[in-house]
């Protein structure tokens, strides 16, 4: 997203040249497993192009985009798969909206829906613990949503980007869209 938006802001460079500003960096995590990060992934590269934005606005946008990736998204899966029934509802929703019947046989869909929902329910318990969520994970989702809403209110606009959404608003929208149709979203 940063590279595409940077290219839109400053077309003096080609898209490939802009993408080159976001190199992939490989390293080992604490368990010795290789991980890959994209350097500068929250930064916009616009050289001397006039963005009509204050440095503080750009810094806040970057901070909140990182918050979405580091904190907010980790509240979603444990909420979608919070209970066996909610996990099953989510997989049935994915089946319906993904039109799995066009791509998979009835028995394959049955296996994915029932075994997948059971597996994700179990995995969600590990994710809850890993990310330090509250016993009622829905409360963690509400709390983080309120953190976001307070930030918008403090900025004084309809969005974090004031009257027009910025990339942080887009990131939150994307995260919440991912669970639309699931019980966690409807609550």
Rosetta blueprint (number, residue, H / E / L):
1 X L
2 X H
3 X H
4 X H
5 X H
6 X H
7 X H
8 X H
9 X H
10 X L
11 X L
12 X L
13 X L
14 X L
15 X H
16 X H
17 X H
18 X H
19 X H
20 X L
21 X L
22 X L
23 X L
24 X E
25 X E
26 X E
27 X E
28 X E
29 X L
30 X L
31 X L
32 X L
33 X L
34 X E
35 X E
36 X E
37 X E
38 X E
39 X L
40 X L
41 X L
42 X L
43 X L
44 X L
45 X L
46 X L
47 X L
48 X L
49 X L
50 X L
51 X L
52 X L
53 X L
54 X L
55 X H
56 X H
57 X H
58 X H
59 X H
60 X H
61 X H
62 X H
63 X H
64 X H
65 X H
66 X H
67 X H
68 X H
69 X H
70 X H
71 X L
72 X H
73 X H
74 X H
75 X H
76 X H
77 X H
78 X H
79 X H
80 X H
81 X L
82 X L
83 X L
84 X H
85 X H
86 X H
87 X H
88 X H
89 X H
90 X H
91 X H
92 X H
93 X H
94 X H
95 X H
96 X H
97 X H
98 X L
99 X L
100 X H
101 X H
102 X H
103 X L
104 X L
105 X L
106 X H
107 X H
108 X H
109 X H
110 X H
111 X H
112 X H
113 X H
114 X H
115 X H
116 X H
117 X H
118 X H
119 X H
120 X H
121 X H
122 X H
123 X H
124 X H
125 X H
126 X H
127 X H
128 X H
129 X H
130 X H
131 X L
132 X L
133 X L
134 X L
135 X L
136 X L
137 X H
138 X H
139 X H
140 X H
141 X H
142 X H
143 X H
144 X H
145 X H
146 X H
147 X H
148 X H
149 X H
150 X H
151 X H
152 X H
153 X H
154 X H
155 X H
156 X L
157 X L
158 X L
159 X E
160 X L
161 X L
162 X E
163 X L
164 X L
165 X L
166 X L
167 X H
168 X H
169 X H
170 X H
171 X H
172 X H
173 X H
174 X H
175 X H
176 X H
177 X H
178 X L
179 X L
180 X L
181 X L
182 X L
183 X H
184 X H
185 X H
186 X H
187 X L
